[in-house]
């Protein structure tokens, strides 16, 4: 019995430490943040075809250090969603008092968010991700988004100052799947560019398939002189990265974020 006392006490203390850590990160810290920042849904804007933009309002949001291109884990305190948190990217550059996310209805939770109401309280768990403007090494930028992967790139497009040479390529299956089109067009125009919308099945028109090295070379001949930010589902991201590498873009100029359910 005496030989078991040491290990038993060690395991007991370990369990207590883990339990305290879980209680802090799962209960105490979110509760403190909710009282400090008082984040609520300020407005709801339906973007069409099962997509909605939620503007969140709070106090001292700069304390989180969020940047365009990053994502946060959010818990919406509704009757059906209070117990779960999910990651959402900023779809506009964050400010000290407002964040915005744009959500496509792709699962039970995101479908429920289509019905969330202004005034709903929100609990935040951290800011994550490295898809930020400060990682840029080149003068030029290439943003490549697939589906809802365009949302953090839209925020990044806003974050790059006017005068930055930014190319935007957006892959979507059909016109009604395009999100935030008016904003993308306006931000691109302010930087002297147009958005390249690649619609239809990925391989329907090989000449405009950004996952094809040859097509990318024709679409963006100077890709190797740009930092490329790519966001979408893993298969899409991996294919685009392969295409970029084939066009001479070094890995340190390729920045990715994967959206997978």
ABEGO torsion letter per residue (X at the ends): XAAAAAAAAAAAAAAAAAAAAAAAAAAAAAAAAAAAAGBBBABBBBAEGGBBBBBBBBBGAAAAGBBBGBBBBBBBBBAAAAABBBBBBBABBBBAABBBBBBBBABAAAAAAAABBBGBBBBBBEBBEABBAAABABABBBBBBBEAAAAAAAAAAAABBBGBBBBBBBBBABAAABBGAAAAAAAAAAAGBBBBBBBEBAAABAAABAABAAAAAAABAAAAABBBBBBEBAAAAAAAAAAAAAAGBBAAABBBBBBBX
